[in-house]
């Protein structure tokens, strides 16, 4: 299973931890999307910035 993560809100003015988490996920601009594997590490990162991203599950 993979996850498609899309950045919906700006990182401007957010906590440093949240900005770094968004960058570590591979997201740069609003509307940009990345495909990541579904594992506990990625799920934890998504939880940290859940108010700024949308997530879709993609079947392989």
PDB file of N, CA, C and O in Angstrom, chain B, residues numbered from 101:
ATOM      1  N   UNK B 101       0.851  -1.173   0.000  1.00  0.00           N
ATOM      2  CA  UNK B 101       0.000   0.000   0.000  1.00  0.00           C
ATOM      3  C   UNK B 101       0.899   1.239   0.000  1.00  0.00           C
ATOM      4  O   UNK B 101       1.931   1.281   0.670  1.00  0.00           O
ATOM      5  N   UNK B 102       0.488   2.219  -0.750  1.00  0.00           N
ATOM      6  CA  UNK B 102       1.224   3.486  -0.792  1.00  0.00           C
ATOM      7  C   UNK B 102       0.272   4.622  -0.456  1.00  0.00           C
ATOM      8  O   UNK B 102      -0.946   4.472  -0.542  1.00  0.00           O
ATOM      9  N   UNK B 103       0.837   5.757  -0.072  1.00  0.00           N
ATOM     10  CA  UNK B 103       0.051   6.933   0.282  1.00  0.00           C
ATOM     11  C   UNK B 103       0.404   8.092  -0.641  1.00  0.00           C
ATOM     12  O   UNK B 103       1.581   8.358  -0.884  1.00  0.00           O
ATOM     13  N   UNK B 104      -0.599   8.774  -1.151  1.00  0.00           N
ATOM     14  CA  UNK B 104      -0.386  10.002  -1.910  1.00  0.00           C
ATOM     15  C   UNK B 104      -0.666  11.148  -0.943  1.00  0.00           C
ATOM     16  O   UNK B 104      -1.780  11.301  -0.442  1.00  0.00           O
ATOM     17  N   UNK B 105       0.364  11.947  -0.693  1.00  0.00           N
ATOM     18  CA  UNK B 105       0.278  13.049   0.269  1.00  0.00           C
ATOM     19  C   UNK B 105       0.347  14.359  -0.499  1.00  0.00           C
ATOM     20  O   UNK B 105       1.264  14.567  -1.293  1.00  0.00           O
ATOM     21  N   UNK B 106      -0.622  15.247  -0.265  1.00  0.00           N
ATOM     22  CA  UNK B 106      -0.695  16.524  -0.964  1.00  0.00           C
ATOM     23  C   UNK B 106      -0.677  17.659   0.056  1.00  0.00           C
ATOM     24  O   UNK B 106      -1.428  17.641   1.031  1.00  0.00           O
ATOM     25  N   UNK B 107       0.190  18.650  -0.180  1.00  0.00           N
ATOM     26  CA  UNK B 107       0.266  19.810   0.701  1.00  0.00           C
ATOM     27  C   UNK B 107      -0.870  20.763   0.371  1.00  0.00           C
ATOM     28  O   UNK B 107      -0.987  21.218  -0.767  1.00  0.00           O
ATOM     29  N   UNK B 108      -1.718  21.074   1.367  1.00  0.00           N
ATOM     30  CA  UNK B 108      -2.891  21.919   1.155  1.00  0.00           C
ATOM     31  C   UNK B 108      -2.728  23.328   1.730  1.00  0.00           C
ATOM     32  O   UNK B 108      -3.360  24.270   1.251  1.00  0.00           O
ATOM     33  N   UNK B 109      -1.886  23.475   2.748  1.00  0.00           N
ATOM     34  CA  UNK B 109      -1.704  24.778   3.382  1.00  0.00           C
ATOM     35  C   UNK B 109      -0.226  25.119   3.469  1.00  0.00           C
ATOM     36  O   UNK B 109       0.630  24.234   3.485  1.00  0.00           O
ATOM     37  N   UNK B 110       0.059  26.400   3.523  1.00  0.00           N
ATOM     38  CA  UNK B 110       1.432  26.894   3.551  1.00  0.00           C
ATOM     39  C   UNK B 110       2.144  26.540   4.852  1.00  0.00           C
ATOM     40  O   UNK B 110       1.518  26.417   5.905  1.00  0.00           O
ATOM     41  N   UNK B 111       3.452  26.378   4.763  1.00  0.00           N
ATOM     42  CA  UNK B 111       4.265  26.133   5.957  1.00  0.00           C
ATOM     43  C   UNK B 111       4.719  27.442   6.602  1.00  0.00           C
ATOM     44  O   UNK B 111       5.319  27.436   7.677  1.00  0.00           O
ATOM     45  N   UNK B 112       4.435  28.546   5.952  1.00  0.00           N
ATOM     46  CA  UNK B 112       4.838  29.852   6.461  1.00  0.00           C
ATOM     47  C   UNK B 112       4.189  30.121   7.816  1.00  0.00           C
ATOM     48  O   UNK B 112       2.975  29.997   7.972  1.00  0.00           O
ATOM     49  N   UNK B 113       5.008  30.486   8.780  1.00  0.00           N
ATOM     50  CA  UNK B 113       4.511  30.819  10.111  1.00  0.00           C
ATOM     51  C   UNK B 113       4.226  29.613  10.983  1.00  0.00           C
ATOM     52  O   UNK B 113       3.726  29.768  12.096  1.00  0.00           O
ATOM     53  N   UNK B 114       4.530  28.422  10.509  1.00  0.00           N
ATOM     54  CA  UNK B 114       4.303  27.196  11.288  1.00  0.00           C
ATOM     55  C   UNK B 114       5.511  26.905  12.173  1.00  0.00           C
ATOM     56  O   UNK B 114       6.569  27.514  12.022  1.00  0.00           O
ATOM     57  N   UNK B 115       5.337  25.976  13.087  1.00  0.00           N
ATOM     58  CA  UNK B 115       6.447  25.571  13.941  1.00  0.00           C
ATOM     59  C   UNK B 115       7.574  24.978  13.098  1.00  0.00           C
ATOM     60  O   UNK B 115       7.330  24.380  12.050  1.00  0.00           O
ATOM     61  N   UNK B 116       8.791  25.147  13.560  1.00  0.00           N
ATOM     62  CA  UNK B 116       9.973  24.639  12.857  1.00  0.00           C
ATOM     63  C   UNK B 116       9.860  23.134  12.625  1.00  0.00           C
ATOM     64  O   UNK B 116      10.204  22.644  11.550  1.00  0.00           O
ATOM     65  N   UNK B 117       9.382  22.404  13.625  1.00  0.00           N
ATOM     66  CA  UNK B 117       9.233  20.951  13.497  1.00  0.00           C
ATOM     67  C   UNK B 117       8.283  20.607  12.351  1.00  0.00           C
ATOM     68  O   UNK B 117       8.538  19.675  11.588  1.00  0.00           O
ATOM     69  N   UNK B 118       7.198  21.353  12.232  1.00  0.00           N
ATOM     70  CA  UNK B 118       6.225  21.094  11.165  1.00  0.00           C
ATOM     71  C   UNK B 118       6.819  21.414   9.799  1.00  0.00           C
ATOM     72  O   UNK B 118       6.595  20.673   8.842  1.00  0.00           O
ATOM     73  N   UNK B 119       7.568  22.497   9.692  1.00  0.00           N
ATOM     74  CA  UNK B 119       8.203  22.866   8.428  1.00  0.00           C
ATOM     75  C   UNK B 119       9.192  21.791   7.998  1.00  0.00           C
ATOM     76  O   UNK B 119       9.244  21.422   6.824  1.00  0.00           O
ATOM     77  N   UNK B 120       9.970  21.294   8.939  1.00  0.00           N
ATOM     78  CA  UNK B 120      10.958  20.259   8.619  1.00  0.00           C
ATOM     79  C   UNK B 120      10.288  18.935   8.253  1.00  0.00           C
ATOM     80  O   UNK B 120      10.784  18.199   7.401  1.00  0.00           O
ATOM     81  N   UNK B 121       9.169  18.638   8.896  1.00  0.00           N
ATOM     82  CA  UNK B 121       8.440  17.409   8.590  1.00  0.00           C
ATOM     83  C   UNK B 121       7.891  17.453   7.170  1.00  0.00           C
ATOM     84  O   UNK B 121       7.986  16.467   6.439  1.00  0.00           O
ATOM     85  N   UNK B 122       7.316  18.586   6.774  1.00  0.00           N
ATOM     86  CA  UNK B 122       6.799  18.751   5.407  1.00  0.00           C
ATOM     87  C   UNK B 122       7.934  18.579   4.400  1.00  0.00           C
ATOM     88  O   UNK B 122       7.761  17.908   3.382  1.00  0.00           O
ATOM     89  N   UNK B 123       9.088  19.177   4.675  1.00  0.00           N
ATOM     90  CA  UNK B 123      10.236  19.053   3.774  1.00  0.00           C
ATOM     91  C   UNK B 123      10.726  17.602   3.721  1.00  0.00           C
ATOM     92  O   UNK B 123      11.094  17.114   2.653  1.00  0.00           O
ATOM     93  N   UNK B 124      10.732  16.917   4.856  1.00  0.00           N
ATOM     94  CA  UNK B 124      11.198  15.531   4.900  1.00  0.00           C
ATOM     95  C   UNK B 124      10.253  14.604   4.129  1.00  0.00           C
ATOM     96  O   UNK B 124      10.681  13.575   3.609  1.00  0.00           O
ATOM     97  N   UNK B 125       8.992  14.962   4.058  1.00  0.00           N
ATOM     98  CA  UNK B 125       8.041  14.179   3.269  1.00  0.00           C
ATOM     99  C   UNK B 125       8.251  14.396   1.775  1.00  0.00           C
ATOM    100  O   UNK B 125       7.759  13.618   0.959  1.00  0.00           O
ATOM    101  N   UNK B 126       8.982  15.453   1.414  1.00  0.00           N
ATOM    102  CA  UNK B 126       9.266  15.724   0.007  1.00  0.00           C
ATOM    103  C   UNK B 126       8.343  16.751  -0.607  1.00  0.00           C
ATOM    104  O   UNK B 126       8.307  16.897  -1.829  1.00  0.00           O
ATOM    105  N   UNK B 127       7.589  17.470   0.222  1.00  0.00           N
ATOM    106  CA  UNK B 127       6.649  18.475  -0.265  1.00  0.00           C
ATOM    107  C   UNK B 127       7.302  19.848  -0.266  1.00  0.00           C
ATOM    108  O   UNK B 127       8.028  20.200   0.665  1.00  0.00           O
ATOM    109  N   UNK B 128       7.040  20.627  -1.322  1.00  0.00           N
ATOM    110  CA  UNK B 128       7.651  21.946  -1.424  1.00  0.00           C
ATOM    111  C   UNK B 128       6.637  23.069  -1.533  1.00  0.00           C
ATOM    112  O   UNK B 128       6.647  23.998  -0.726  1.00  0.00           O
ATOM    113  N   UNK B 129       5.762  22.991  -2.524  1.00  0.00           N
ATOM    114  CA  UNK B 129       4.794  24.055  -2.757  1.00  0.00           C
ATOM    115  C   UNK B 129       3.377  23.575  -2.450  1.00  0.00           C
ATOM    116  O   UNK B 129       3.108  22.373  -2.450  1.00  0.00           O
ATOM    117  N   UNK B 130       2.487  24.506  -2.192  1.00  0.00           N
ATOM    118  CA  UNK B 130       1.084  24.161  -1.998  1.00  0.00           C
ATOM    119  C   UNK B 130       0.583  23.473  -3.266  1.00  0.00           C
ATOM    120  O   UNK B 130       0.819  23.946  -4.378  1.00  0.00           O
ATOM    121  N   UNK B 131      -0.100  22.370  -3.085  1.00  0.00           N
ATOM    122  CA  UNK B 131      -0.616  21.613  -4.225  1.00  0.00           C
ATOM    123  C   UNK B 131       0.319  20.526  -4.706  1.00  0.00           C
ATOM    124  O   UNK B 131      -0.080  19.695  -5.522  1.00  0.00           O
ATOM    125  N   UNK B 132       1.562  20.506  -4.222  1.00  0.00           N
ATOM    126  CA  UNK B 132       2.495  19.462  -4.640  1.00  0.00           C
ATOM    127  C   UNK B 132       2.136  18.148  -3.948  1.00  0.00           C
ATOM    128  O   UNK B 132       1.647  18.145  -2.818  1.00  0.00           O
ATOM    129  N   UNK B 133       2.382  17.042  -4.633  1.00  0.00           N
ATOM    130  CA  UNK B 133       2.052  15.717  -4.105  1.00  0.00           C
ATOM    131  C   UNK B 133       3.260  14.799  -4.199  1.00  0.00           C
ATOM    132  O   UNK B 133       4.115  14.960  -5.070  1.00  0.00           O
ATOM    133  N   UNK B 134       3.315  13.840  -3.294  1.00  0.00           N
ATOM    134  CA  UNK B 134       4.346  12.801  -3.328  1.00  0.00           C
ATOM    135  C   UNK B 134       3.692  11.461  -3.009  1.00  0.00           C
ATOM    136  O   UNK B 134       2.649  11.399  -2.358  1.00  0.00           O
ATOM    137  N   UNK B 135       4.318  10.407  -3.476  1.00  0.00           N
ATOM    138  CA  UNK B 135       3.885   9.050  -3.153  1.00  0.00           C
ATOM    139  C   UNK B 135       4.905   8.482  -2.168  1.00  0.00           C
ATOM    140  O   UNK B 135       6.103   8.458  -2.448  1.00  0.00           O
ATOM    141  N   UNK B 136       4.419   8.025  -1.014  1.00  0.00           N
ATOM    142  CA  UNK B 136       5.295   7.468   0.014  1.00  0.00           C
ATOM    143  C   UNK B 136       4.772   6.093   0.407  1.00  0.00           C
ATOM    144  O   UNK B 136       3.576   5.831   0.276  1.00  0.00           O
ATOM    145  N   UNK B 137       5.645   5.208   0.886  1.00  0.00           N
ATOM    146  CA  UNK B 137       5.185   3.909   1.377  1.00  0.00           C
ATOM    147  C   UNK B 137       4.365   4.089   2.661  1.00  0.00           C
ATOM    148  O   UNK B 137       4.583   5.034   3.418  1.00  0.00           O
ATOM    149  N   UNK B 138       3.438   3.188   2.889  1.00  0.00           N
ATOM    150  CA  UNK B 138       2.613   3.245   4.099  1.00  0.00           C
ATOM    151  C   UNK B 138       3.325   2.464   5.198  1.00  0.00           C
ATOM    152  O   UNK B 138       3.283   1.234   5.227  1.00  0.00           O
ATOM    153  N   UNK B 139       3.974   3.189   6.096  1.00  0.00           N
ATOM    154  CA  UNK B 139       4.637   2.549   7.226  1.00  0.00           C
ATOM    155  C   UNK B 139       4.492   3.461   8.455  1.00  0.00           C
ATOM    156  O   UNK B 139       4.098   4.618   8.307  1.00  0.00           O
ATOM    157  N   UNK B 140       4.797   2.975   9.640  1.00  0.00           N
ATOM    158  CA  UNK B 140       4.592   3.761  10.859  1.00  0.00           C
ATOM    159  C   UNK B 140       5.357   5.091  10.885  1.00  0.00           C
ATOM    160  O   UNK B 140       4.860   6.069  11.444  1.00  0.00           O
ATOM    161  N   UNK B 141       6.539   5.142  10.298  1.00  0.00           N
ATOM    162  CA  UNK B 141       7.322   6.382  10.290  1.00  0.00           C
ATOM    163  C   UNK B 141       6.611   7.464   9.483  1.00  0.00           C
ATOM    164  O   UNK B 141       6.496   8.604   9.933  1.00  0.00           O
ATOM    165  N   UNK B 142       6.135   7.106   8.292  1.00  0.00           N
ATOM    166  CA  UNK B 142       5.431   8.069   7.444  1.00  0.00           C
ATOM    167  C   UNK B 142       4.112   8.466   8.087  1.00  0.00           C
ATOM    168  O   UNK B 142       3.730   9.635   8.050  1.00  0.00           O
ATOM    169  N   UNK B 143       3.413   7.499   8.677  1.00  0.00           N
ATOM    170  CA  UNK B 143       2.140   7.802   9.359  1.00  0.00           C
ATOM    171  C   UNK B 143       2.365   8.803  10.498  1.00  0.00           C
ATOM    172  O   UNK B 143       1.547   9.700  10.703  1.00  0.00           O
ATOM    173  N   UNK B 144       3.460   8.655  11.232  1.00  0.00           N
ATOM    174  CA  UNK B 144       3.775   9.589  12.311  1.00  0.00           C
ATOM    175  C   UNK B 144       4.055  10.986  11.789  1.00  0.00           C
ATOM    176  O   UNK B 144       3.651  11.976  12.397  1.00  0.00           O
ATOM    177  N   UNK B 145       4.749  11.063  10.656  1.00  0.00           N
ATOM    178  CA  UNK B 145       5.035  12.367  10.051  1.00  0.00           C
ATOM    179  C   UNK B 145       3.731  13.029   9.588  1.00  0.00           C
ATOM    180  O   UNK B 145       3.542  14.233   9.762  1.00  0.00           O
ATOM    181  N   UNK B 146       2.840  12.232   8.999  1.00  0.00           N
ATOM    182  CA  UNK B 146       1.556  12.760   8.552  1.00  0.00           C
ATOM    183  C   UNK B 146       0.753  13.272   9.750  1.00  0.00           C
ATOM    184  O   UNK B 146       0.122  14.326   9.672  1.00  0.00           O
ATOM    185  N   UNK B 147       0.777  12.530  10.853  1.00  0.00           N
ATOM    186  CA  UNK B 147       0.050  12.941  12.055  1.00  0.00           C
ATOM    187  C   UNK B 147       0.526  14.304  12.546  1.00  0.00           C
ATOM    188  O   UNK B 147      -0.278  15.112  13.010  1.00  0.00           O
ATOM    189  N   UNK B 148       1.829  14.563  12.445  1.00  0.00           N
ATOM    190  CA  UNK B 148       2.408  15.828  12.898  1.00  0.00           C
ATOM    191  C   UNK B 148       1.886  17.015  12.091  1.00  0.00           C
ATOM    192  O   UNK B 148       1.735  18.112  12.629  1.00  0.00           O
ATOM    193  N   UNK B 149       1.611  16.800  10.810  1.00  0.00           N
ATOM    194  CA  UNK B 149       1.182  17.907   9.937  1.00  0.00           C
ATOM    195  C   UNK B 149      -0.189  17.629   9.314  1.00  0.00           C
ATOM    196  O   UNK B 149      -0.476  18.104   8.215  1.00  0.00           O
ATOM    197  N   UNK B 150      -1.026  16.872  10.002  1.00  0.00           N
ATOM    198  CA  UNK B 150      -2.309  16.451   9.441  1.00  0.00           C
ATOM    199  C   UNK B 150      -3.230  17.615   9.080  1.00  0.00           C
ATOM    200  O   UNK B 150      -4.088  17.468   8.209  1.00  0.00           O
ATOM    201  N   UNK B 151      -3.071  18.755   9.723  1.00  0.00           N
ATOM    202  CA  UNK B 151      -3.902  19.926   9.432  1.00  0.00           C
ATOM    203  C   UNK B 151      -3.452  20.650   8.163  1.00  0.00           C
ATOM    204  O   UNK B 151      -4.135  21.565   7.702  1.00  0.00           O
ATOM    205  N   UNK B 152      -2.318  20.255   7.598  1.00  0.00           N
ATOM    206  CA  UNK B 152      -1.770  20.927   6.414  1.00  0.00           C
ATOM    207  C   UNK B 152      -1.768  20.061   5.168  1.00  0.00           C
ATOM    208  O   UNK B 152      -1.505  20.562   4.075  1.00  0.00           O
ATOM    209  N   UNK B 153      -2.053  18.776   5.304  1.00  0.00           N
ATOM    210  CA  UNK B 153      -1.967  17.858   4.167  1.00  0.00           C
ATOM    211  C   UNK B 153      -3.256  17.057   4.005  1.00  0.00           C
ATOM    212  O   UNK B 153      -4.061  16.937   4.929  1.00  0.00           O
ATOM    213  N   UNK B 154      -3.426  16.511   2.790  1.00  0.00           N
ATOM    214  CA  UNK B 154      -4.488  15.517   2.575  1.00  0.00           C
ATOM    215  C   UNK B 154      -3.803  14.231   2.146  1.00  0.00           C
ATOM    216  O   UNK B 154      -2.750  14.257   1.509  1.00  0.00           O
ATOM    217  N   UNK B 155      -4.410  13.104   2.499  1.00  0.00           N
ATOM    218  CA  UNK B 155      -3.796  11.800   2.257  1.00  0.00           C
ATOM    219  C   UNK B 155      -4.798  10.880   1.553  1.00  0.00           C
ATOM    220  O   UNK B 155      -5.960  10.796   1.949  1.00  0.00           O
ATOM    221  N   UNK B 156      -4.338  10.197   0.513  1.00  0.00           N
ATOM    222  CA  UNK B 156      -5.132   9.196  -0.188  1.00  0.00           C
ATOM    223  C   UNK B 156      -4.355   7.889  -0.197  1.00  0.00           C
ATOM    224  O   UNK B 156      -3.136   7.890  -0.369  1.00  0.00           O
ATOM    225  N   UNK B 157      -5.053   6.778  -0.013  1.00  0.00           N
ATOM    226  CA  UNK B 157      -4.409   5.477  -0.119  1.00  0.00           C
ATOM    227  C   UNK B 157      -4.437   5.038  -1.564  1.00  0.00           C
ATOM    228  O   UNK B 157      -5.448   5.187  -2.249  1.00  0.00           O
ATOM    229  N   UNK B 158      -3.314   4.491  -2.031  1.00  0.00           N
ATOM    230  CA  UNK B 158      -3.200   4.016  -3.404  1.00  0.00           C
ATOM    231  C   UNK B 158      -2.857   2.537  -3.362  1.00  0.00           C
ATOM    232  O   UNK B 158      -1.861   2.146  -2.755  1.00  0.00           O
ATOM    233  N   UNK B 159      -3.674   1.717  -4.001  1.00  0.00           N
ATOM    234  CA  UNK B 159      -3.385   0.281  -4.078  1.00  0.00           C
ATOM    235  C   UNK B 159      -2.296   0.051  -5.117  1.00  0.00           C
ATOM    236  O   UNK B 159      -2.274   0.715  -6.154  1.00  0.00           O
ATOM    237  N   UNK B 160      -1.409  -0.870  -4.848  1.00  0.00           N
ATOM    238  CA  UNK B 160      -0.308  -1.149  -5.773  1.00  0.00           C
ATOM    239  C   UNK B 160      -0.730  -2.048  -6.900  1.00  0.00           C
ATOM    240  O   UNK B 160       0.082  -2.378  -7.765  1.00  0.00           O
TER     241      UNK B 160
END
